[in-house]
Amino acid sequence: MQKHRTARLPLLTLVLLFLLFEQPVYAYVDPGAGSLLWQILVAGLVGVLFYVRRLLGLLFVRKKEGKPCQPPQQ
């Protein structure tokens, strides 16, 4: 348990330093940037789902064995 606490200490120190020495930032984020990020996330998720579906189909679905045609019985 002690290992996790020591791993968080540098991160906590960094966050506190950022909060103590804050400065104004003059930046502009385009309003369409959020929708672009959502579009990227949804497209990635759909792509992963299709890939997983194809992979599972190849692993678990067996091909139907071709049966020879039999002449009709009279």
CHARMM internal coordinates of N, CA and C (Angstrom, degrees):
IC EDIT
DIST 1 N 1 CA 1.4506
DIST 1 CA 1 C 1.5281
ANGL 1 N 1 CA 1 C 111.36
DIST 1 C 2 N 1.3109
ANGL 1 CA 1 C 2 N 116.11
DIHE 1 N 1 CA 1 C 2 N -32.92
DIST 2 N 2 CA 1.4604
ANGL 1 C 2 N 2 CA 120.95
DIHE 1 CA 1 C 2 N 2 CA -179.63
DIST 2 CA 2 C 1.5250
ANGL 2 N 2 CA 2 C 110.86
DIHE 1 C 2 N 2 CA 2 C -65.23
DIST 2 C 3 N 1.3242
ANGL 2 CA 2 C 3 N 116.65
DIHE 2 N 2 CA 2 C 3 N -30.56
DIST 3 N 3 CA 1.4586
ANGL 2 C 3 N 3 CA 121.07
DIHE 2 CA 2 C 3 N 3 CA -178.77
DIST 3 CA 3 C 1.5302
ANGL 3 N 3 CA 3 C 111.31
DIHE 2 C 3 N 3 CA 3 C -62.40
DIST 3 C 4 N 1.3225
ANGL 3 CA 3 C 4 N 117.45
DIHE 3 N 3 CA 3 C 4 N -39.70
DIST 4 N 4 CA 1.4644
ANGL 3 C 4 N 4 CA 121.22
DIHE 3 CA 3 C 4 N 4 CA -179.85
DIST 4 CA 4 C 1.5277
ANGL 4 N 4 CA 4 C 111.63
DIHE 3 C 4 N 4 CA 4 C -68.25
DIST 4 C 5 N 1.3185
ANGL 4 CA 4 C 5 N 116.36
DIHE 4 N 4 CA 4 C 5 N -35.88
DIST 5 N 5 CA 1.4633
ANGL 4 C 5 N 5 CA 119.14
DIHE 4 CA 4 C 5 N 5 CA -179.92
DIST 5 CA 5 C 1.5234
ANGL 5 N 5 CA 5 C 111.44
DIHE 4 C 5 N 5 CA 5 C -67.29
DIST 5 C 6 N 1.3270
ANGL 5 CA 5 C 6 N 116.96
DIHE 5 N 5 CA 5 C 6 N -40.39
DIST 6 N 6 CA 1.4663
ANGL 5 C 6 N 6 CA 119.46
DIHE 5 CA 5 C 6 N 6 CA -179.71
DIST 6 CA 6 C 1.5236
ANGL 6 N 6 CA 6 C 111.12
DIHE 5 C 6 N 6 CA 6 C -71.45
DIST 6 C 7 N 1.3140
ANGL 6 CA 6 C 7 N 117.80
DIHE 6 N 6 CA 6 C 7 N -26.20
DIST 7 N 7 CA 1.4571
ANGL 6 C 7 N 7 CA 120.36
DIHE 6 CA 6 C 7 N 7 CA 177.80
DIST 7 CA 7 C 1.5251
ANGL 7 N 7 CA 7 C 111.16
DIHE 6 C 7 N 7 CA 7 C -72.80
DIST 7 C 8 N 1.3104
ANGL 7 CA 7 C 8 N 117.22
DIHE 7 N 7 CA 7 C 8 N -29.98
DIST 8 N 8 CA 1.4707
ANGL 7 C 8 N 8 CA 121.18
DIHE 7 CA 7 C 8 N 8 CA -179.32
DIST 8 CA 8 C 1.5237
ANGL 8 N 8 CA 8 C 113.03
DIHE 7 C 8 N 8 CA 8 C -82.26
DIST 8 C 9 N 1.3136
ANGL 8 CA 8 C 9 N 117.30
DIHE 8 N 8 CA 8 C 9 N -19.61
DIST 9 N 9 CA 1.4622
ANGL 8 C 9 N 9 CA 120.80
DIHE 8 CA 8 C 9 N 9 CA -175.20
DIST 9 CA 9 C 1.5266
ANGL 9 N 9 CA 9 C 113.27
DIHE 8 C 9 N 9 CA 9 C -60.81
DIST 9 C 10 N 1.3378
ANGL 9 CA 9 C 10 N 120.68
DIHE 9 N 9 CA 9 C 10 N -46.23
DIST 10 N 10 CA 1.4743
ANGL 9 C 10 N 10 CA 118.70
DIHE 9 CA 9 C 10 N 10 CA 178.51
DIST 10 CA 10 C 1.5283
ANGL 10 N 10 CA 10 C 112.68
DIHE 9 C 10 N 10 CA 10 C -63.84
DIST 10 C 11 N 1.3219
ANGL 10 CA 10 C 11 N 117.09
DIHE 10 N 10 CA 10 C 11 N -36.34
DIST 11 N 11 CA 1.4587
ANGL 10 C 11 N 11 CA 120.11
DIHE 10 CA 10 C 11 N 11 CA 178.81
DIST 11 CA 11 C 1.5286
ANGL 11 N 11 CA 11 C 110.71
DIHE 10 C 11 N 11 CA 11 C -66.21
DIST 11 C 12 N 1.3079
ANGL 11 CA 11 C 12 N 116.77
DIHE 11 N 11 CA 11 C 12 N -44.08
DIST 12 N 12 CA 1.4611
ANGL 11 C 12 N 12 CA 120.70
DIHE 11 CA 11 C 12 N 12 CA 178.54
DIST 12 CA 12 C 1.5272
ANGL 12 N 12 CA 12 C 110.85
DIHE 11 C 12 N 12 CA 12 C -63.25
DIST 12 C 13 N 1.3241
ANGL 12 CA 12 C 13 N 117.38
DIHE 12 N 12 CA 12 C 13 N -40.66
DIST 13 N 13 CA 1.4597
ANGL 12 C 13 N 13 CA 121.21
DIHE 12 CA 12 C 13 N 13 CA 177.91
DIST 13 CA 13 C 1.5211
ANGL 13 N 13 CA 13 C 110.90
DIHE 12 C 13 N 13 CA 13 C -62.37
DIST 13 C 14 N 1.3176
ANGL 13 CA 13 C 14 N 117.04
DIHE 13 N 13 CA 13 C 14 N -42.55
DIST 14 N 14 CA 1.4538
ANGL 13 C 14 N 14 CA 121.16
DIHE 13 CA 13 C 14 N 14 CA 179.55
DIST 14 CA 14 C 1.5287
ANGL 14 N 14 CA 14 C 111.62
DIHE 13 C 14 N 14 CA 14 C -63.51
DIST 14 C 15 N 1.3202
ANGL 14 CA 14 C 15 N 117.14
DIHE 14 N 14 CA 14 C 15 N -42.78
DIST 15 N 15 CA 1.4660
ANGL 14 C 15 N 15 CA 120.99
DIHE 14 CA 14 C 15 N 15 CA 178.94
DIST 15 CA 15 C 1.5271
ANGL 15 N 15 CA 15 C 110.38
DIHE 14 C 15 N 15 CA 15 C -63.70
DIST 15 C 16 N 1.3062
ANGL 15 CA 15 C 16 N 116.52
DIHE 15 N 15 CA 15 C 16 N -43.07
DIST 16 N 16 CA 1.4738
ANGL 15 C 16 N 16 CA 119.44
DIHE 15 CA 15 C 16 N 16 CA 179.00
DIST 16 CA 16 C 1.5320
ANGL 16 N 16 CA 16 C 111.46
DIHE 15 C 16 N 16 CA 16 C -64.19
DIST 16 C 17 N 1.3253
ANGL 16 CA 16 C 17 N 117.69
DIHE 16 N 16 CA 16 C 17 N -39.00
DIST 17 N 17 CA 1.4585
ANGL 16 C 17 N 17 CA 119.74
DIHE 16 CA 16 C 17 N 17 CA 177.40
DIST 17 CA 17 C 1.5261
ANGL 17 N 17 CA 17 C 111.57
DIHE 16 C 17 N 17 CA 17 C -64.68
DIST 17 C 18 N 1.3360
ANGL 17 CA 17 C 18 N 116.90
DIHE 17 N 17 CA 17 C 18 N -40.07
DIST 18 N 18 CA 1.4638
ANGL 17 C 18 N 18 CA 119.65
DIHE 17 CA 17 C 18 N 18 CA 176.79
DIST 18 CA 18 C 1.5234
ANGL 18 N 18 CA 18 C 111.59
DIHE 17 C 18 N 18 CA 18 C -62.61
DIST 18 C 19 N 1.3205
ANGL 18 CA 18 C 19 N 116.83
DIHE 18 N 18 CA 18 C 19 N -37.59
DIST 19 N 19 CA 1.4633
ANGL 18 C 19 N 19 CA 119.82
DIHE 18 CA 18 C 19 N 19 CA 179.91
DIST 19 CA 19 C 1.5326
ANGL 19 N 19 CA 19 C 111.93
DIHE 18 C 19 N 19 CA 19 C -72.66
DIST 19 C 20 N 1.3159
ANGL 19 CA 19 C 20 N 116.87
DIHE 19 N 19 CA 19 C 20 N -33.63
DIST 20 N 20 CA 1.4612
ANGL 19 C 20 N 20 CA 119.83
DIHE 19 CA 19 C 20 N 20 CA -178.90
DIST 20 CA 20 C 1.5250
ANGL 20 N 20 CA 20 C 112.57
DIHE 19 C 20 N 20 CA 20 C -73.60
DIST 20 C 21 N 1.3192
ANGL 20 CA 20 C 21 N 117.17
DIHE 20 N 20 CA 20 C 21 N -36.21
DIST 21 N 21 CA 1.4572
ANGL 20 C 21 N 21 CA 121.12
DIHE 20 CA 20 C 21 N 21 CA -175.40
DIST 21 CA 21 C 1.5226
ANGL 21 N 21 CA 21 C 111.57
DIHE 20 C 21 N 21 CA 21 C -111.58
DIST 21 C 22 N 1.3043
ANGL 21 CA 21 C 22 N 116.30
DIHE 21 N 21 CA 21 C 22 N 47.46
DIST 22 N 22 CA 1.4637
ANGL 21 C 22 N 22 CA 118.84
DIHE 21 CA 21 C 22 N 22 CA -177.92
DIST 22 CA 22 C 1.5295
ANGL 22 N 22 CA 22 C 110.57
DIHE 21 C 22 N 22 CA 22 C -73.99
DIST 22 C 23 N 1.3202
ANGL 22 CA 22 C 23 N 114.80
DIHE 22 N 22 CA 22 C 23 N 147.59
DIST 23 N 23 CA 1.4543
ANGL 22 C 23 N 23 CA 122.47
DIHE 22 CA 22 C 23 N 23 CA 178.56
DIST 23 CA 23 C 1.5182
ANGL 23 N 23 CA 23 C 107.95
DIHE 22 C 23 N 23 CA 23 C -135.50
DIST 23 C 24 N 1.3197
ANGL 23 CA 23 C 24 N 117.29
DIHE 23 N 23 CA 23 C 24 N 153.70
DIST 24 N 24 CA 1.4636
ANGL 23 C 24 N 24 CA 118.77
DIHE 23 CA 23 C 24 N 24 CA 177.49
DIST 24 CA 24 C 1.5323
ANGL 24 N 24 CA 24 C 110.64
DIHE 23 C 24 N 24 CA 24 C -68.14
DIST 24 C 25 N 1.3079
ANGL 24 CA 24 C 25 N 114.67
DIHE 24 N 24 CA 24 C 25 N 141.76
DIST 25 N 25 CA 1.4652
ANGL 24 C 25 N 25 CA 120.68
DIHE 24 CA 24 C 25 N 25 CA 179.50
DIST 25 CA 25 C 1.5204
ANGL 25 N 25 CA 25 C 106.83
DIHE 24 C 25 N 25 CA 25 C -118.27
DIST 25 C 26 N 1.3092
ANGL 25 CA 25 C 26 N 115.51
DIHE 25 N 25 CA 25 C 26 N 126.28
DIST 26 N 26 CA 1.4563
ANGL 25 C 26 N 26 CA 120.52
DIHE 25 CA 25 C 26 N 26 CA 179.56
DIST 26 CA 26 C 1.5239
ANGL 26 N 26 CA 26 C 108.23
DIHE 25 C 26 N 26 CA 26 C -102.55
DIST 26 C 27 N 1.3045
ANGL 26 CA 26 C 27 N 114.31
DIHE 26 N 26 CA 26 C 27 N 92.15
DIST 27 N 27 CA 1.4651
ANGL 26 C 27 N 27 CA 119.82
DIHE 26 CA 26 C 27 N 27 CA -177.79
DIST 27 CA 27 C 1.5244
ANGL 27 N 27 CA 27 C 108.29
DIHE 26 C 27 N 27 CA 27 C -135.50
DIST 27 C 28 N 1.3130
ANGL 27 CA 27 C 28 N 114.87
DIHE 27 N 27 CA 27 C 28 N 158.65
DIST 28 N 28 CA 1.4541
ANGL 27 C 28 N 28 CA 120.94
DIHE 27 CA 27 C 28 N 28 CA 179.90
DIST 28 CA 28 C 1.5223
ANGL 28 N 28 CA 28 C 108.32
DIHE 27 C 28 N 28 CA 28 C -126.69
DIST 28 C 29 N 1.3107
ANGL 28 CA 28 C 29 N 115.22
DIHE 28 N 28 CA 28 C 29 N 129.24
DIST 29 N 29 CA 1.4639
ANGL 28 C 29 N 29 CA 120.78
DIHE 28 CA 28 C 29 N 29 CA 175.52
DIST 29 CA 29 C 1.5157
ANGL 29 N 29 CA 29 C 106.66
DIHE 28 C 29 N 29 CA 29 C -114.29
DIST 29 C 30 N 1.3059
ANGL 29 CA 29 C 30 N 115.72
DIHE 29 N 29 CA 29 C 30 N 123.97
DIST 30 N 30 CA 1.4546
ANGL 29 C 30 N 30 CA 121.58
DIHE 29 CA 29 C 30 N 30 CA -179.51
DIST 30 CA 30 C 1.5300
ANGL 30 N 30 CA 30 C 109.93
DIHE 29 C 30 N 30 CA 30 C -62.61
DIST 30 C 31 N 1.3380
ANGL 30 CA 30 C 31 N 118.57
DIHE 30 N 30 CA 30 C 31 N 138.24
DIST 31 N 31 CA 1.4661
ANGL 30 C 31 N 31 CA 120.06
DIHE 30 CA 30 C 31 N 31 CA -179.68
DIST 31 CA 31 C 1.5328
ANGL 31 N 31 CA 31 C 113.28
DIHE 30 C 31 N 31 CA 31 C -61.42
DIST 31 C 32 N 1.3189
ANGL 31 CA 31 C 32 N 117.88
DIHE 31 N 31 CA 31 C 32 N -25.96
DIST 32 N 32 CA 1.4590
ANGL 31 C 32 N 32 CA 120.10
DIHE 31 CA 31 C 32 N 32 CA 179.69
DIST 32 CA 32 C 1.5170
ANGL 32 N 32 CA 32 C 113.36
DIHE 31 C 32 N 32 CA 32 C -80.60
DIST 32 C 33 N 1.3283
ANGL 32 CA 32 C 33 N 117.88
DIHE 32 N 32 CA 32 C 33 N -4.24
DIST 33 N 33 CA 1.4614
ANGL 32 C 33 N 33 CA 120.46
DIHE 32 CA 32 C 33 N 33 CA -178.22
DIST 33 CA 33 C 1.5311
ANGL 33 N 33 CA 33 C 111.27
DIHE 32 C 33 N 33 CA 33 C -65.38
DIST 33 C 34 N 1.3132
ANGL 33 CA 33 C 34 N 117.08
DIHE 33 N 33 CA 33 C 34 N -37.00
DIST 34 N 34 CA 1.4666
ANGL 33 C 34 N 34 CA 120.24
DIHE 33 CA 33 C 34 N 34 CA 179.23
DIST 34 CA 34 C 1.5163
ANGL 34 N 34 CA 34 C 112.13
DIHE 33 C 34 N 34 CA 34 C -64.69
DIST 34 C 35 N 1.3361
ANGL 34 CA 34 C 35 N 116.27
DIHE 34 N 34 CA 34 C 35 N -43.21
DIST 35 N 35 CA 1.4602
ANGL 34 C 35 N 35 CA 118.61
DIHE 34 CA 34 C 35 N 35 CA 179.14
DIST 35 CA 35 C 1.5246
ANGL 35 N 35 CA 35 C 111.19
DIHE 34 C 35 N 35 CA 35 C -68.85
DIST 35 C 36 N 1.3223
ANGL 35 CA 35 C 36 N 117.01
DIHE 35 N 35 CA 35 C 36 N -31.85
DIST 36 N 36 CA 1.4598
ANGL 35 C 36 N 36 CA 119.98
DIHE 35 CA 35 C 36 N 36 CA 176.47
DIST 36 CA 36 C 1.5267
ANGL 36 N 36 CA 36 C 110.40
DIHE 35 C 36 N 36 CA 36 C -65.69
DIST 36 C 37 N 1.3317
ANGL 36 CA 36 C 37 N 117.24
DIHE 36 N 36 CA 36 C 37 N -41.33
DIST 37 N 37 CA 1.4572
ANGL 36 C 37 N 37 CA 120.21
DIHE 36 CA 36 C 37 N 37 CA 177.18
DIST 37 CA 37 C 1.5228
ANGL 37 N 37 CA 37 C 111.47
DIHE 36 C 37 N 37 CA 37 C -63.34
DIST 37 C 38 N 1.3345
ANGL 37 CA 37 C 38 N 117.20
DIHE 37 N 37 CA 37 C 38 N -42.37
DIST 38 N 38 CA 1.4764
ANGL 37 C 38 N 38 CA 120.02
DIHE 37 CA 37 C 38 N 38 CA 176.99
DIST 38 CA 38 C 1.5220
ANGL 38 N 38 CA 38 C 110.56
DIHE 37 C 38 N 38 CA 38 C -61.66
DIST 38 C 39 N 1.3095
ANGL 38 CA 38 C 39 N 117.51
DIHE 38 N 38 CA 38 C 39 N -41.27
DIST 39 N 39 CA 1.4628
ANGL 38 C 39 N 39 CA 121.46
DIHE 38 CA 38 C 39 N 39 CA 179.91
DIST 39 CA 39 C 1.5309
ANGL 39 N 39 CA 39 C 110.37
DIHE 38 C 39 N 39 CA 39 C -63.10
DIST 39 C 40 N 1.3212
ANGL 39 CA 39 C 40 N 117.51
DIHE 39 N 39 CA 39 C 40 N -41.27
DIST 40 N 40 CA 1.4597
ANGL 39 C 40 N 40 CA 121.21
DIHE 39 CA 39 C 40 N 40 CA 178.24
DIST 40 CA 40 C 1.5251
ANGL 40 N 40 CA 40 C 110.34
DIHE 39 C 40 N 40 CA 40 C -64.28
DIST 40 C 41 N 1.3322
ANGL 40 CA 40 C 41 N 117.06
DIHE 40 N 40 CA 40 C 41 N -44.77
DIST 41 N 41 CA 1.4587
ANGL 40 C 41 N 41 CA 120.58
DIHE 40 CA 40 C 41 N 41 CA -179.89
DIST 41 CA 41 C 1.5253
ANGL 41 N 41 CA 41 C 112.31
DIHE 40 C 41 N 41 CA 41 C -63.10
DIST 41 C 42 N 1.3316
ANGL 41 CA 41 C 42 N 117.24
DIHE 41 N 41 CA 41 C 42 N -45.07
DIST 42 N 42 CA 1.4661
ANGL 41 C 42 N 42 CA 120.61
DIHE 41 CA 41 C 42 N 42 CA -179.51
DIST 42 CA 42 C 1.5208
ANGL 42 N 42 CA 42 C 110.84
DIHE 41 C 42 N 42 CA 42 C -66.16
DIST 42 C 43 N 1.3206
ANGL 42 CA 42 C 43 N 117.72
DIHE 42 N 42 CA 42 C 43 N -42.91
DIST 43 N 43 CA 1.4684
ANGL 42 C 43 N 43 CA 120.64
DIHE 42 CA 42 C 43 N 43 CA 179.05
DIST 43 CA 43 C 1.5273
ANGL 43 N 43 CA 43 C 110.70
DIHE 42 C 43 N 43 CA 43 C -63.59
DIST 43 C 44 N 1.3115
ANGL 43 CA 43 C 44 N 117.38
DIHE 43 N 43 CA 43 C 44 N -40.17
DIST 44 N 44 CA 1.4600
ANGL 43 C 44 N 44 CA 120.36
DIHE 43 CA 43 C 44 N 44 CA 177.20
DIST 44 CA 44 C 1.5122
ANGL 44 N 44 CA 44 C 112.26
DIHE 43 C 44 N 44 CA 44 C -64.33
DIST 44 C 45 N 1.3389
ANGL 44 CA 44 C 45 N 116.45
DIHE 44 N 44 CA 44 C 45 N -41.94
DIST 45 N 45 CA 1.4629
ANGL 44 C 45 N 45 CA 120.78
DIHE 44 CA 44 C 45 N 45 CA 178.96
DIST 45 CA 45 C 1.5227
ANGL 45 N 45 CA 45 C 111.13
DIHE 44 C 45 N 45 CA 45 C -64.09
DIST 45 C 46 N 1.3191
ANGL 45 CA 45 C 46 N 117.35
DIHE 45 N 45 CA 45 C 46 N -44.62
DIST 46 N 46 CA 1.4608
ANGL 45 C 46 N 46 CA 120.87
DIHE 45 CA 45 C 46 N 46 CA 178.83
DIST 46 CA 46 C 1.5276
ANGL 46 N 46 CA 46 C 110.38
DIHE 45 C 46 N 46 CA 46 C -63.77
DIST 46 C 47 N 1.3173
ANGL 46 CA 46 C 47 N 117.85
DIHE 46 N 46 CA 46 C 47 N -40.32
DIST 47 N 47 CA 1.4577
ANGL 46 C 47 N 47 CA 121.21
DIHE 46 CA 46 C 47 N 47 CA 177.54
DIST 47 CA 47 C 1.5167
ANGL 47 N 47 CA 47 C 112.05
DIHE 46 C 47 N 47 CA 47 C -62.75
DIST 47 C 48 N 1.3249
ANGL 47 CA 47 C 48 N 116.67
DIHE 47 N 47 CA 47 C 48 N -42.58
DIST 48 N 48 CA 1.4639
ANGL 47 C 48 N 48 CA 120.29
DIHE 47 CA 47 C 48 N 48 CA 178.30
DIST 48 CA 48 C 1.5244
ANGL 48 N 48 CA 48 C 110.44
DIHE 47 C 48 N 48 CA 48 C -64.92
DIST 48 C 49 N 1.3196
ANGL 48 CA 48 C 49 N 117.67
DIHE 48 N 48 CA 48 C 49 N -40.69
DIST 49 N 49 CA 1.4663
ANGL 48 C 49 N 49 CA 120.39
DIHE 48 CA 48 C 49 N 49 CA 179.37
DIST 49 CA 49 C 1.5203
ANGL 49 N 49 CA 49 C 111.56
DIHE 48 C 49 N 49 CA 49 C -63.33
DIST 49 C 50 N 1.3220
ANGL 49 CA 49 C 50 N 118.48
DIHE 49 N 49 CA 49 C 50 N -41.29
DIST 50 N 50 CA 1.4589
ANGL 49 C 50 N 50 CA 120.49
DIHE 49 CA 49 C 50 N 50 CA 177.73
DIST 50 CA 50 C 1.5292
ANGL 50 N 50 CA 50 C 110.76
DIHE 49 C 50 N 50 CA 50 C -65.71
DIST 50 C 51 N 1.3199
ANGL 50 CA 50 C 51 N 116.93
DIHE 50 N 50 CA 50 C 51 N -39.74
DIST 51 N 51 CA 1.4599
ANGL 50 C 51 N 51 CA 120.30
DIHE 50 CA 50 C 51 N 51 CA 179.59
DIST 51 CA 51 C 1.5258
ANGL 51 N 51 CA 51 C 110.44
DIHE 50 C 51 N 51 CA 51 C -64.37
DIST 51 C 52 N 1.3403
ANGL 51 CA 51 C 52 N 117.28
DIHE 51 N 51 CA 51 C 52 N -45.76
DIST 52 N 52 CA 1.4628
ANGL 51 C 52 N 52 CA 121.24
DIHE 51 CA 51 C 52 N 52 CA 179.95
DIST 52 CA 52 C 1.5274
ANGL 52 N 52 CA 52 C 110.34
DIHE 51 C 52 N 52 CA 52 C -63.97
DIST 52 C 53 N 1.3173
ANGL 52 CA 52 C 53 N 117.12
DIHE 52 N 52 CA 52 C 53 N -40.61
DIST 53 N 53 CA 1.4701
ANGL 52 C 53 N 53 CA 120.67
DIHE 52 CA 52 C 53 N 53 CA 178.68
DIST 53 CA 53 C 1.5254
ANGL 53 N 53 CA 53 C 110.15
DIHE 52 C 53 N 53 CA 53 C -61.42
DIST 53 C 54 N 1.3142
ANGL 53 CA 53 C 54 N 116.93
DIHE 53 N 53 CA 53 C 54 N -43.38
DIST 54 N 54 CA 1.4683
ANGL 53 C 54 N 54 CA 120.61
DIHE 53 CA 53 C 54 N 54 CA 179.79
DIST 54 CA 54 C 1.5233
ANGL 54 N 54 CA 54 C 110.42
DIHE 53 C 54 N 54 CA 54 C -65.94
DIST 54 C 55 N 1.3260
ANGL 54 CA 54 C 55 N 116.52
DIHE 54 N 54 CA 54 C 55 N -42.44
DIST 55 N 55 CA 1.4566
ANGL 54 C 55 N 55 CA 121.21
DIHE 54 CA 54 C 55 N 55 CA -179.76
DIST 55 CA 55 C 1.5208
ANGL 55 N 55 CA 55 C 110.96
DIHE 54 C 55 N 55 CA 55 C -63.52
DIST 55 C 56 N 1.3272
ANGL 55 CA 55 C 56 N 116.75
DIHE 55 N 55 CA 55 C 56 N -45.03
DIST 56 N 56 CA 1.4615
ANGL 55 C 56 N 56 CA 119.96
DIHE 55 CA 55 C 56 N 56 CA 178.32
DIST 56 CA 56 C 1.5203
ANGL 56 N 56 CA 56 C 111.12
DIHE 55 C 56 N 56 CA 56 C -65.24
DIST 56 C 57 N 1.3179
ANGL 56 CA 56 C 57 N 117.20
DIHE 56 N 56 CA 56 C 57 N -36.31
DIST 57 N 57 CA 1.4572
ANGL 56 C 57 N 57 CA 120.64
DIHE 56 CA 56 C 57 N 57 CA 177.20
DIST 57 CA 57 C 1.5120
ANGL 57 N 57 CA 57 C 111.76
DIHE 56 C 57 N 57 CA 57 C -63.32
DIST 57 C 58 N 1.3170
ANGL 57 CA 57 C 58 N 117.28
DIHE 57 N 57 CA 57 C 58 N -40.01
DIST 58 N 58 CA 1.4576
ANGL 57 C 58 N 58 CA 120.49
DIHE 57 CA 57 C 58 N 58 CA 178.57
DIST 58 CA 58 C 1.5233
ANGL 58 N 58 CA 58 C 111.86
DIHE 57 C 58 N 58 CA 58 C -69.90
DIST 58 C 59 N 1.3273
ANGL 58 CA 58 C 59 N 117.35
DIHE 58 N 58 CA 58 C 59 N -31.50
DIST 59 N 59 CA 1.4522
ANGL 58 C 59 N 59 CA 120.46
DIHE 58 CA 58 C 59 N 59 CA -177.48
DIST 59 CA 59 C 1.5279
ANGL 59 N 59 CA 59 C 113.39
DIHE 58 C 59 N 59 CA 59 C -80.55
DIST 59 C 60 N 1.3266
ANGL 59 CA 59 C 60 N 117.26
DIHE 59 N 59 CA 59 C 60 N -39.41
DIST 60 N 60 CA 1.4551
ANGL 59 C 60 N 60 CA 119.88
DIHE 59 CA 59 C 60 N 60 CA -169.83
DIST 60 CA 60 C 1.5196
ANGL 60 N 60 CA 60 C 115.67
DIHE 59 C 60 N 60 CA 60 C -107.05
DIST 60 C 61 N 1.2994
ANGL 60 CA 60 C 61 N 118.65
DIHE 60 N 60 CA 60 C 61 N -17.46
DIST 61 N 61 CA 1.4614
ANGL 60 C 61 N 61 CA 120.20
DIHE 60 CA 60 C 61 N 61 CA -178.21
DIST 61 CA 61 C 1.5173
ANGL 61 N 61 CA 61 C 108.45
DIHE 60 C 61 N 61 CA 61 C -95.70
DIST 61 C 62 N 1.3021
ANGL 61 CA 61 C 62 N 114.95
DIHE 61 N 61 CA 61 C 62 N 123.15
DIST 62 N 62 CA 1.4571
ANGL 61 C 62 N 62 CA 119.53
DIHE 61 CA 61 C 62 N 62 CA 178.39
DIST 62 CA 62 C 1.5175
ANGL 62 N 62 CA 62 C 108.85
DIHE 61 C 62 N 62 CA 62 C -91.47
DIST 62 C 63 N 1.2966
ANGL 62 CA 62 C 63 N 114.48
DIHE 62 N 62 CA 62 C 63 N 144.25
DIST 63 N 63 CA 1.4558
ANGL 62 C 63 N 63 CA 118.66
DIHE 62 CA 62 C 63 N 63 CA 178.06
DIST 63 CA 63 C 1.5210
ANGL 63 N 63 CA 63 C 108.88
DIHE 62 C 63 N 63 CA 63 C -72.07
DIST 63 C 64 N 1.3216
ANGL 63 CA 63 C 64 N 115.53
DIHE 63 N 63 CA 63 C 64 N 143.21
DIST 64 N 64 CA 1.4577
ANGL 63 C 64 N 64 CA 119.64
DIHE 63 CA 63 C 64 N 64 CA 178.05
DIST 64 CA 64 C 1.5251
ANGL 64 N 64 CA 64 C 108.90
DIHE 63 C 64 N 64 CA 64 C -71.64
DIST 64 C 65 N 1.3046
ANGL 64 CA 64 C 65 N 114.43
DIHE 64 N 64 CA 64 C 65 N 131.05
DIST 65 N 65 CA 1.4538
ANGL 64 C 65 N 65 CA 118.64
DIHE 64 CA 64 C 65 N 65 CA 179.42
DIST 65 CA 65 C 1.5194
ANGL 65 N 65 CA 65 C 109.21
DIHE 64 C 65 N 65 CA 65 C -75.26
DIST 65 C 66 N 1.3099
ANGL 65 CA 65 C 66 N 116.23
DIHE 65 N 65 CA 65 C 66 N 135.52
DIST 66 N 66 CA 1.4583
ANGL 65 C 66 N 66 CA 120.63
DIHE 65 CA 65 C 66 N 66 CA 179.30
DIST 66 CA 66 C 1.5220
ANGL 66 N 66 CA 66 C 110.80
DIHE 65 C 66 N 66 CA 66 C -73.73
DIST 66 C 67 N 1.3017
ANGL 66 CA 66 C 67 N 116.72
DIHE 66 N 66 CA 66 C 67 N 123.62
DIST 67 N 67 CA 1.4613
ANGL 66 C 67 N 67 CA 120.96
DIHE 66 CA 66 C 67 N 67 CA 178.14
DIST 67 CA 67 C 1.5202
ANGL 67 N 67 CA 67 C 108.56
DIHE 66 C 67 N 67 CA 67 C -97.50
DIST 67 C 68 N 1.3156
ANGL 67 CA 67 C 68 N 116.57
DIHE 67 N 67 CA 67 C 68 N 138.37
DIST 68 N 68 CA 1.4620
ANGL 67 C 68 N 68 CA 117.69
DIHE 67 CA 67 C 68 N 68 CA 178.86
DIST 68 CA 68 C 1.5270
ANGL 68 N 68 CA 68 C 110.96
DIHE 67 C 68 N 68 CA 68 C -66.42
DIST 68 C 69 N 1.2994
ANGL 68 CA 68 C 69 N 115.63
DIHE 68 N 68 CA 68 C 69 N 146.00
DIST 69 N 69 CA 1.4621
ANGL 68 C 69 N 69 CA 121.05
DIHE 68 CA 68 C 69 N 69 CA 179.05
DIST 69 CA 69 C 1.5246
ANGL 69 N 69 CA 69 C 110.04
DIHE 68 C 69 N 69 CA 69 C -70.27
DIST 69 C 70 N 1.3245
ANGL 69 CA 69 C 70 N 115.06
DIHE 69 N 69 CA 69 C 70 N 133.77
DIST 70 N 70 CA 1.4546
ANGL 69 C 70 N 70 CA 119.67
DIHE 69 CA 69 C 70 N 70 CA 177.56
DIST 70 CA 70 C 1.5245
ANGL 70 N 70 CA 70 C 109.06
DIHE 69 C 70 N 70 CA 70 C -106.91
DIST 70 C 71 N 1.3025
ANGL 70 CA 70 C 71 N 116.84
DIHE 70 N 70 CA 70 C 71 N 141.90
DIST 71 N 71 CA 1.4666
ANGL 70 C 71 N 71 CA 117.79
DIHE 70 CA 70 C 71 N 71 CA 177.72
DIST 71 CA 71 C 1.5185
ANGL 71 N 71 CA 71 C 110.24
DIHE 70 C 71 N 71 CA 71 C -67.76
DIST 71 C 72 N 1.3204
ANGL 71 CA 71 C 72 N 116.43
DIHE 71 N 71 CA 71 C 72 N 149.60
DIST 72 N 72 CA 1.4707
ANGL 71 C 72 N 72 CA 118.87
DIHE 71 CA 71 C 72 N 72 CA -179.33
DIST 72 CA 72 C 1.5361
ANGL 72 N 72 CA 72 C 111.33
DIHE 71 C 72 N 72 CA 72 C -62.66
DIST 72 C 73 N 1.3259
ANGL 72 CA 72 C 73 N 115.41
DIHE 72 N 72 CA 72 C 73 N 142.21
DIST 73 N 73 CA 1.4698
ANGL 72 C 73 N 73 CA 121.71
DIHE 72 CA 72 C 73 N 73 CA 179.76
DIST 73 CA 73 C 1.5137
ANGL 73 N 73 CA 73 C 109.57
DIHE 72 C 73 N 73 CA 73 C -80.76
DIST 73 C 74 N 1.3796
ANGL 73 CA 73 C 74 N 116.32
DIHE 73 N 73 CA 73 C 74 N 137.83
DIST 74 N 74 CA 1.4627
ANGL 73 C 74 N 74 CA 119.76
DIHE 73 CA 73 C 74 N 74 CA 179.84
DIST 74 CA 74 C 1.4903
ANGL 74 N 74 CA 74 C 111.50
DIHE 73 C 74 N 74 CA 74 C -112.81
END
COOR INIT
IC SEED 1 N 1 CA 1 C
IC BUILD
